């Protein structure tokens, strides 16, 4: 299955979800959003995300959002300790906390988002980027005693962590080039990707490194958020109560629980795409998938193992 086809399947599944509807009641419900840069609360953090996942870890796993490993302070990490149930944790925001504020979908999420020239919220929504449904516990390799030496050695450790855990690596640097041509050049050769350190966005903490996402990951998130934006706009254009209030030539829209539900649906879809090797959170994860044979190049396009039917079943189950 070609990578673009896989993303189209995800978009198609999301488009079939119901448009968000307001309750037609013009009242402030006391909701507060948490979206970085347009926050009505404290900024989003990986620590808070992990705490939210851990608070109801069994429900998180039952939703298909992954196992939430415990933390053991003072652990001296080695590869021998790394298992699917115990590994150095990074709390990954499935919809990245620094990318979300750049997207127009925030029109329907945060009252302090003012970039849309036509619409804004009359009252705040209750969307929280740190909500447990937007989280995935992923491993990283830098705490391991084996994480030293040249790039070849670090790549080997990164690959072994992913082999032990069965989850993509959440690591704070990414490959300079991630495309079909690069993979073709590597065909038949030992895979030691070129790694380029990238500047953090100043938005990281001890439980999450910033700036890790390879461009393809953000492109896929953007396409899904575009659907949520379009569905929200579709509701507003047909909703009389949402059009009744205006300020500074903007229509002030009533917030809906439906748009929050759609955002959590986006998070769930992204998690499926990660596990299916359609989306990769880092260069290490991308090259490891190629190394294992989950990705291959055909006619200048990257293909992922599996079929569209199987992916659709995973997205709708």
C-alpha positions as CSV (number, residue, x, y, z in Angstrom):
1,X,0.0,0.0,0.0
2,X,1.5,3.3,-1.1
3,X,2.0,5.8,1.8
4,X,-0.3,8.4,0.4
5,X,-3.1,5.9,-0.1
6,X,-2.8,5.0,3.6
7,X,-3.3,8.6,4.6
8,X,-6.2,9.0,2.3
9,X,-7.9,6.0,4.0
10,X,-7.4,7.8,7.4
11,X,-8.9,11.0,6.0
12,X,-11.8,9.1,4.6
13,X,-12.6,7.4,7.9
14,X,-12.5,10.8,9.7
15,X,-14.7,12.4,7.1
16,X,-17.5,9.9,7.9
17,X,-17.7,11.1,11.5
18,X,-20.6,13.3,12.5
19,X,-20.1,17.1,12.2
20,X,-19.9,18.8,15.6
21,X,-23.2,20.4,16.7
22,X,-23.7,23.0,19.4
23,X,-26.6,22.7,21.9
24,X,-28.0,26.1,20.6
25,X,-27.7,27.5,24.2
26,X,-25.9,30.8,24.4
27,X,-24.3,30.3,27.7
28,X,-20.8,30.2,29.2
29,X,-20.3,26.6,30.5
30,X,-17.1,27.6,32.3
31,X,-14.9,25.5,30.0
32,X,-11.2,26.3,29.7
33,X,-9.1,25.2,26.8
34,X,-5.4,24.2,27.0
35,X,-3.7,24.9,23.7
36,X,-0.2,26.3,23.8
37,X,0.3,29.9,22.8
38,X,-3.4,30.5,23.1
39,X,-3.9,29.0,26.5
40,X,-6.6,29.8,29.0
41,X,-4.6,27.6,31.5
42,X,-1.0,26.7,32.1
43,X,1.1,25.5,29.1
44,X,1.0,21.9,28.0
45,X,3.7,19.6,29.2
46,X,4.8,16.0,28.7
47,X,4.8,15.5,32.5
48,X,1.1,16.5,32.8
49,X,0.2,14.4,29.8
50,X,1.9,11.3,31.4
51,X,0.2,12.0,34.7
52,X,-3.2,12.1,33.0
53,X,-2.5,8.8,31.2
54,X,-1.3,7.2,34.4
55,X,-4.3,8.4,36.3
56,X,-6.5,5.9,34.5
57,X,-4.0,3.6,32.8
58,X,-6.3,0.7,32.3
59,X,-8.9,2.8,30.5
60,X,-6.1,4.3,28.3
61,X,-5.0,0.8,27.3
62,X,-8.6,-0.4,26.7
63,X,-9.1,2.5,24.3
64,X,-6.1,1.2,22.2
65,X,-3.9,4.1,23.2
66,X,-1.1,2.0,24.6
67,X,0.4,0.7,27.8
68,X,1.4,3.2,30.4
69,X,4.6,2.0,32.0
70,X,5.6,2.8,35.6
71,X,8.4,5.1,36.5
72,X,11.1,4.0,38.8
73,X,13.3,6.8,40.1
74,X,17.0,6.1,40.0
75,X,16.8,3.3,37.4
76,X,20.2,2.8,35.8
77,X,19.1,2.0,32.3
78,X,20.7,-0.6,30.1
79,X,19.3,-2.4,27.1
80,X,18.9,-5.6,29.2
81,X,16.2,-3.8,31.3
82,X,14.2,-2.6,28.3
83,X,11.0,-4.6,27.7
84,X,7.5,-3.8,26.4
85,X,6.3,-3.2,30.0
86,X,9.3,-1.2,31.2
87,X,11.3,1.4,29.3
88,X,12.6,5.0,29.5
89,X,9.4,7.0,28.8
90,X,8.6,10.0,26.7
91,X,5.0,11.1,26.8
92,X,4.2,11.8,23.2
93,X,1.4,14.3,22.2
94,X,-0.2,12.5,19.3
95,X,-1.4,15.9,18.1
96,X,1.9,17.8,18.8
97,X,1.5,20.6,21.4
98,X,3.7,23.0,19.4
99,X,2.1,22.3,16.0
100,X,-1.5,22.5,17.0
101,X,-1.5,26.3,17.6
102,X,-0.3,26.9,14.0
103,X,-3.5,25.3,12.6
104,X,-6.8,27.1,12.0
105,X,-8.7,24.3,13.7
106,X,-7.9,26.3,16.9
107,X,-10.6,28.6,15.8
108,X,-13.1,26.1,17.3
109,X,-10.9,25.1,20.3
110,X,-9.5,28.2,22.0
111,X,-11.2,31.6,22.6
112,X,-7.7,33.3,22.5
113,X,-7.0,32.1,19.0
114,X,-7.5,35.2,16.8
115,X,-5.9,34.2,13.5
116,X,-9.2,33.4,11.7
117,X,-10.5,36.7,10.1
118,X,-14.1,35.5,10.0
119,X,-14.7,33.4,13.1
120,X,-13.8,33.1,16.7
121,X,-15.3,31.4,19.8
122,X,-17.8,33.3,22.0
123,X,-16.8,31.1,25.0
124,X,-13.9,28.8,25.5
125,X,-14.0,25.1,24.6
126,X,-12.9,22.3,27.0
127,X,-10.2,20.9,24.6
128,X,-7.0,19.9,26.5
129,X,-3.9,19.1,24.5
130,X,-2.7,17.2,27.6
131,X,-5.8,15.0,27.8
132,X,-4.9,11.4,28.2
133,X,-6.6,10.6,24.8
134,X,-3.9,12.6,23.1
135,X,-1.1,10.7,24.7
136,X,1.1,7.7,23.8
137,X,3.9,6.4,26.0
138,X,7.0,5.9,23.8
139,X,10.6,4.9,24.5
140,X,13.7,6.9,24.0
141,X,17.3,5.7,24.1
142,X,19.5,8.5,25.5
143,X,19.3,7.4,29.2
144,X,20.8,4.0,28.4
145,X,24.4,3.3,29.4
146,X,25.0,2.0,25.8
147,X,24.0,5.3,24.3
148,X,27.5,6.6,23.5
149,X,30.1,6.5,20.7
150,X,29.6,7.3,17.0
151,X,26.4,7.5,15.1
152,X,26.5,3.9,13.9
153,X,26.6,2.7,17.6
154,X,23.8,5.0,18.6
155,X,21.7,3.8,15.6
156,X,22.2,0.2,16.7
157,X,21.0,1.0,20.2
158,X,18.0,3.0,18.9
159,X,17.0,0.0,16.7
160,X,17.4,-2.4,19.6
161,X,15.2,-0.3,21.9
162,X,12.5,-0.4,19.3
163,X,13.0,-4.2,18.8
164,X,12.7,-4.7,22.6
165,X,9.6,-2.5,23.1
166,X,7.8,-2.8,19.8
167,X,7.1,0.9,19.7
168,X,8.7,3.7,17.7
169,X,11.5,5.7,19.3
170,X,10.7,9.2,20.6
171,X,14.2,10.8,20.2
172,X,15.2,14.4,19.9
173,X,16.8,14.5,16.5
174,X,15.7,13.5,13.1
175,X,17.0,12.4,9.7
176,X,18.0,15.2,7.4
177,X,16.3,13.6,4.4
178,X,13.3,11.2,4.6
179,X,12.2,10.4,1.1
180,X,12.0,7.5,-1.4
181,X,15.2,8.6,-3.2
182,X,17.2,8.4,0.0
183,X,15.9,4.9,0.8
184,X,16.8,3.8,-2.7
185,X,20.4,5.0,-2.2
186,X,20.5,2.9,1.0
187,X,19.1,-0.3,-0.6
188,X,21.5,-3.2,0.1
189,X,23.7,-1.1,2.4
190,X,23.9,-1.0,6.2
191,X,21.3,1.6,7.4
192,X,23.1,4.3,9.3
193,X,21.0,7.4,8.8
194,X,22.4,10.8,8.6
195,X,21.2,12.5,11.8
196,X,21.0,16.2,12.1
197,X,20.5,17.8,15.5
198,X,17.7,20.2,15.5
199,X,17.0,23.1,17.8
200,X,14.3,22.5,20.4
201,X,11.2,24.8,20.4
202,X,11.6,25.8,24.0
203,X,8.5,23.7,24.9
204,X,10.0,20.6,26.3
205,X,10.3,19.1,29.8
206,X,11.7,16.0,31.4
207,X,8.9,13.8,30.0
208,X,8.9,15.0,26.4
209,X,11.6,16.2,24.0
210,X,10.6,19.0,21.7
211,X,11.1,19.2,17.9
212,X,11.3,15.5,17.2
213,X,8.7,15.2,14.4
214,X,9.9,14.4,10.9
215,X,8.0,16.6,8.4
216,X,5.9,13.7,7.1
217,X,4.4,13.2,10.5
218,X,3.2,16.8,10.8
219,X,1.8,16.7,7.2
220,X,-0.4,13.7,8.2
221,X,-1.6,15.5,11.3
222,X,-2.4,18.6,9.3
223,X,-4.5,16.7,6.8
224,X,-6.6,15.2,9.6
225,X,-7.0,18.6,11.4
226,X,-8.1,20.0,8.1
227,X,-11.1,17.6,8.2
228,X,-12.0,18.8,11.7
229,X,-11.8,22.4,10.7
230,X,-14.0,21.8,7.6
231,X,-16.6,19.9,9.7
232,X,-16.7,22.7,12.3
233,X,-17.1,25.3,9.6
234,X,-19.9,23.2,8.0
235,X,-21.8,23.3,11.3
236,X,-21.4,27.1,11.8
237,X,-22.5,28.0,8.3
238,X,-25.8,26.2,8.9
239,X,-26.3,27.1,12.6
240,X,-28.4,30.2,13.3
241,X,-27.5,30.5,17.0
242,X,-23.8,30.4,16.1
243,X,-24.3,33.4,13.7
244,X,-26.2,35.6,16.0
245,X,-23.3,37.2,17.8
246,X,-20.7,39.3,16.1
247,X,-17.7,41.4,17.3
248,X,-15.2,43.3,15.3
249,X,-16.7,41.9,12.1
250,X,-16.2,38.4,13.3
251,X,-18.9,35.8,13.9
252,X,-18.7,34.5,17.5
253,X,-19.3,30.8,17.5
254,X,-20.7,28.7,20.3
255,X,-18.2,26.0,21.5
256,X,-19.2,22.3,21.1
257,X,-18.4,19.1,22.8
258,X,-18.5,17.5,19.3
259,X,-15.3,19.2,18.1
260,X,-13.5,18.0,21.2
261,X,-14.7,14.5,20.4
262,X,-13.4,14.9,16.9
263,X,-10.0,16.0,18.1
264,X,-9.8,12.9,20.3
265,X,-10.7,10.8,17.2
266,X,-7.9,12.4,15.3
267,X,-5.5,11.4,18.1
268,X,-6.7,7.8,18.0
269,X,-6.3,7.7,14.2
270,X,-2.7,9.1,14.5
271,X,-1.9,6.4,17.0
272,X,-3.1,3.7,14.5
273,X,-1.0,5.3,11.8
274,X,2.1,5.2,14.0
275,X,1.6,1.5,14.9
276,X,1.0,0.7,11.2
277,X,4.2,2.5,10.2
278,X,2.3,5.1,8.1
279,X,3.4,7.9,10.4
280,X,6.8,8.1,12.1
281,X,7.6,10.3,15.0
282,X,11.4,10.4,14.3
283,X,14.0,9.6,11.8
284,X,15.2,6.6,13.8
285,X,11.6,5.2,13.6
286,X,11.4,5.8,9.9
287,X,14.7,4.1,9.1
288,X,14.0,1.2,11.5
289,X,10.7,0.5,9.7
290,X,12.7,0.4,6.4
291,X,15.3,-1.8,8.0
292,X,12.7,-4.3,9.1
293,X,11.0,-4.4,5.7
294,X,7.8,-2.6,6.8
295,X,8.6,0.0,4.2
296,X,9.9,-0.4,0.7
297,X,10.4,1.7,-2.4
298,X,8.5,0.9,-5.6
299,X,8.5,3.1,-8.7
300,X,9.9,6.0,-6.7
301,X,7.2,5.8,-4.0
302,X,7.4,4.6,-0.4
303,X,5.0,1.7,0.3
304,X,4.0,0.3,3.7
305,X,3.3,-3.3,4.5
306,X,-0.4,-4.1,4.6
307,X,-3.6,-3.3,2.7
308,X,-6.0,-0.5,2.7
309,X,-8.8,-2.8,3.9
310,X,-6.7,-3.9,6.9
311,X,-5.9,-0.3,7.7
312,X,-9.5,0.7,7.5
313,X,-10.5,-2.1,9.8
314,X,-7.9,-0.9,12.3
315,X,-9.1,2.7,12.1
316,X,-12.8,1.8,12.6
317,X,-12.5,-1.0,15.2
